[in-house]
Amino acid sequence: MGYDPDTGIGGIRFFLWPVVENLIVSKSFGLYLLILLVSGIAAWKTLAKEQRILFATVFLTWAWLGYGSQVPWAYKPLYRQIHYYGFVVFGVSALLPAALAYVFVIRRKLAYGAVVAAVAVHLASFTVGGHWGQDMKVSRELLRYAREHQDQVFVTEVSTMNDMYAVSGFRLPENVVCVNGPAVERHLRVNKEPSGTLKFRFPERPVDGVLLNLEKLSRGRGEAEFVRYLDEHQGEHTRVAPVRYRLACRPLLAFIEPRDFMVKSLGGEVVRVAKTPGASPETHSQNQEK
């Protein structure tokens, strides 16, 4: 059976995903892909040659991204991420007005119904939106907490530090560090430079707490050295970024206990620890070294 290594979709759902979850009820396209397919077929004879080529290319691309392989000699499914669908977005934007205009002429009520249904699906998708992008929002809230406590020093993992670096105008926060190690050298944004340049290492400083981005950690984004540091410095947990629930599920909270499927963001915490020599015992200075 097929398996998507990025989203973890396997089994029968892997084969249904391109049609059911992407063509019909896609959170990214709503019903627009399906409307284009139906209206494009209906308006085929009225489309120009270039529009027909674009129409065919859009749905061949959709089929390839849904069922195609990365290499021709083995079935290695492509990652099903929306940023690979850029060409499909262009095709929908270019073709849908022309195809739907034809349907408005021959079946006006059907066309109006299609537009209303598409908008309704988009709104429904918005209310059930899940975890995508929430880890960045948690990073922003953790950074805000760190800035409000400038007299303290915090440790976090590299992925969250990269988020903080970006939202800080590409400057590292003054009172947040990472545990030096392979993850810092390989994945810290400021170290994403050509080979041979000096590598940044965090200074050895007394640490007051650990900033936990639970959204990232729930997906295994914490590097081994950070997880080991956290295990060795457990303390009191304080909620910094609240758990957030999907908009469509919020009314249910008045009647039933929260369930995993209701959660939109796991939020973030700070773990208070006893003063330690620093985030990384092997770090000796704030200098940069290879």
C-alpha positions in Angstrom: 0.0 0.0 0.0 1.1 3.6 -0.5 2.4 5.7 2.3 3.0 9.5 2.5 6.2 9.9 4.7 5.4 13.6 5.4 1.8 13.5 6.6 1.8 9.8 7.8 -1.2 9.0 5.5 -1.2 5.3 4.5 -3.6 2.5 3.7 -6.8 3.2 1.8 -6.7 6.8 2.8 -3.5 7.3 0.8 -5.4 6.5 -2.4 -8.5 8.4 -1.5 -6.7 11.6 -0.4 -6.1 13.1 -3.8 -9.8 12.8 -4.7 -11.7 13.1 -1.4 -9.4 15.4 0.6 -7.8 17.4 -2.2 -10.2 17.5 -5.1 -13.5 17.6 -3.2 -13.0 19.1 0.3 -9.5 20.5 0.1 -8.6 23.0 2.9 -6.4 24.8 0.3 -8.7 24.8 -2.7 -12.1 24.4 -1.2 -14.4 23.2 -4.0 -12.6 25.2 -6.7 -10.7 22.3 -8.2 -13.8 20.2 -8.5 -15.8 23.2 -9.9 -13.0 23.8 -12.5 -13.1 20.1 -13.4 -16.8 20.1 -14.0 -17.2 23.5 -15.6 -14.1 23.0 -17.7 -15.5 19.8 -19.2 -18.8 21.5 -19.8 -17.1 24.5 -21.5 -14.4 22.5 -23.3 -15.6 23.4 -26.8 -15.7 27.1 -26.0 -12.1 27.2 -24.5 -9.2 28.4 -26.6 -6.5 25.9 -27.5 -4.1 27.4 -24.9 -6.8 27.1 -22.2 -7.4 23.5 -23.1 -3.7 22.8 -22.8 -3.6 24.5 -19.4 -6.7 22.6 -18.2 -5.2 19.3 -19.1 -1.9 20.2 -17.6 -3.5 21.3 -14.3 -5.2 18.0 -13.8 -2.3 15.9 -15.0 -0.2 17.8 -12.4 -2.8 17.2 -9.7 -2.8 13.4 -10.6 1.0 13.3 -10.6 1.3 15.0 -7.2 -1.4 12.7 -5.8 -0.3 9.4 -7.2 3.0 9.9 -8.9 6.5 8.8 -7.9 9.7 10.8 -7.3 11.6 8.4 -9.5 10.5 6.2 -12.4 12.2 3.0 -11.3 10.5 2.7 -7.9 7.3 4.0 -6.3 8.4 6.7 -4.0 5.3 9.0 -3.4 5.8 12.7 -3.6 5.3 14.8 -0.5 1.7 16.1 -0.4 2.4 19.7 0.5 0.5 22.7 -0.8 3.6 24.5 -1.8 4.1 21.9 -4.6 0.8 22.9 -6.1 1.8 26.4 -7.2 1.2 25.6 -10.9 -2.2 24.2 -10.0 -3.1 27.4 -8.2 -2.1 29.4 -11.3 -4.3 27.1 -13.5 -7.3 27.4 -11.3 -7.0 31.2 -11.1 -6.6 31.5 -14.9 -9.2 29.0 -16.0 -12.0 29.1 -13.5 -13.4 32.5 -14.5 -13.7 31.5 -18.2 -15.1 28.1 -17.5 -17.5 29.3 -14.8 -18.7 32.1 -17.0 -19.9 29.6 -19.6 -21.8 27.7 -16.9 -23.4 30.9 -15.8 -24.8 31.3 -19.3 -26.2 27.8 -19.7 -27.0 26.9 -16.0 -27.2 30.1 -14.0 -28.7 28.6 -10.8 -26.2 25.7 -10.9 -23.3 28.2 -11.2 -24.6 30.3 -8.3 -24.9 27.2 -6.2 -21.4 26.2 -7.0 -20.0 29.5 -5.9 -22.0 29.5 -2.6 -20.9 25.9 -1.9 -17.2 26.8 -2.6 -17.4 29.7 -0.1 -19.1 27.5 2.4 -16.4 24.8 2.2 -13.7 27.5 2.6 -15.4 28.8 5.8 -15.9 25.2 7.1 -12.2 24.5 6.4 -11.3 27.6 8.3 -13.3 26.6 11.4 -11.7 23.1 11.5 -8.2 24.3 10.7 -5.6 22.3 12.6 -2.0 22.5 13.7 -0.3 23.8 10.6 1.6 27.0 11.3 0.7 27.0 15.0 4.3 26.1 16.1 5.4 29.5 14.8 2.7 31.3 16.8 3.8 29.4 19.9 7.4 30.5 19.3 6.3 34.1 19.1 4.5 33.8 22.4 7.6 32.2 24.0 9.7 35.0 22.7 7.3 37.6 24.1 7.6 35.9 27.5 11.4 35.9 27.3 11.4 39.6 26.5 9.2 40.3 29.4 11.8 38.6 31.7 15.0 40.1 30.5 16.7 39.4 33.9 16.4 35.6 33.2 18.0 33.3 30.7 16.1 30.5 28.9 17.0 27.4 26.9 15.0 26.2 23.9 15.5 23.9 21.0 17.0 24.9 17.7 13.7 24.9 15.6 12.0 27.3 18.0 15.2 29.5 18.1 15.1 29.7 14.3 11.5 31.0 14.6 12.5 33.6 17.2 15.4 34.6 15.0 13.0 35.3 12.1 10.4 37.2 14.1 13.1 39.3 15.8 14.2 40.8 12.5 16.9 38.1 12.0 18.6 38.7 15.3 19.1 36.2 18.1 17.2 37.0 21.3 19.5 38.2 24.0 18.3 36.0 26.8 17.5 32.7 25.0 20.1 30.1 24.2 20.3 26.6 22.8 22.3 23.6 23.9 25.4 23.6 21.8 25.9 20.4 19.7 25.3 19.0 16.2 21.8 20.6 15.9 23.2 24.1 16.5 26.0 23.6 14.1 23.9 22.1 11.3 20.5 23.6 11.7 20.7 27.0 13.4 19.9 29.7 10.8 22.9 31.8 11.5 25.1 28.7 10.7 23.4 28.1 7.4 26.4 29.6 5.6 28.9 28.4 3.0 31.4 25.8 4.1 34.4 27.2 5.9 32.8 30.1 7.6 32.9 30.6 11.3 30.2 28.7 13.3 28.2 30.5 16.0 28.1 28.8 19.5 26.0 30.0 22.4 27.7 31.3 25.5 27.8 29.4 28.8 25.4 31.2 31.0 23.4 30.4 34.2 19.9 29.2 33.1 16.6 30.0 34.8 14.2 28.0 32.7 13.5 25.9 29.6 11.1 27.2 27.0 9.0 24.3 25.6 7.2 24.7 22.3 4.8 21.8 22.7 3.7 22.0 19.1 7.1 21.2 17.9 8.0 18.7 20.5 4.8 16.7 19.8 6.1 16.1 16.3 9.5 15.1 17.5 11.2 18.4 16.5 13.4 18.6 19.6 17.1 17.6 19.1 18.6 14.9 21.2 20.9 17.3 23.2 17.9 19.5 24.1 15.8 16.5 25.2 18.6 15.2 27.3 19.0 18.6 28.9 15.3 18.8 29.7 15.3 15.3 31.2 18.2 16.4 33.5 16.6 19.7 34.6 13.0 19.0 35.3 11.1 21.5 37.5 7.8 23.4 37.8 5.9 23.8 34.6 4.2 27.1 33.9 1.8 27.6 31.0 3.0 30.5 28.7 1.1 29.9 25.5 -2.4 28.4 26.1 -3.9 25.3 24.5 -6.1 26.5 21.6 -9.0 24.6 20.1 -10.4 24.4 16.6 -13.1 27.0 16.1 -15.8 24.5 15.2 -15.0 22.5 18.3 -15.2 25.3 20.8 -19.0 25.0 21.4 -18.5 21.3 22.3 -16.3 22.2 25.2 -19.4 23.3 27.1 -20.8 19.8 27.0 -17.9 17.3 26.8 -14.3 17.0 27.9 -11.6 18.1 25.4 -10.5 15.5 22.9 -7.3 15.3 20.9 -9.1 16.0 17.6 -10.4 19.3 19.0 -6.9 20.8 19.7 -5.5 23.3 17.2 -2.4 24.2 19.2 -0.8 22.5 22.2 0.8 25.8 23.3 4.0 26.3 25.2 5.4 26.1 28.7 8.4 27.3 30.7 10.1 24.8 33.0 11.7 26.4 36.1 15.1 24.9 36.8 17.8 25.4 39.5 20.6 27.7 38.4 23.0 25.7 36.2 26.5 26.6 34.8 25.0 27.0 31.4 23.0 25.5 28.6 25.9 23.6 27.3 28.8 22.4 29.5 31.1 22.0 26.5 30.7 25.7 25.6 33.5 27.9 26.9 32.9 31.3 25.4 30.6 33.3 23.1 33.3 33.3 20.4 32.7 31.8 17.0 34.7 28.8 15.9 34.7 26.4 13.1 
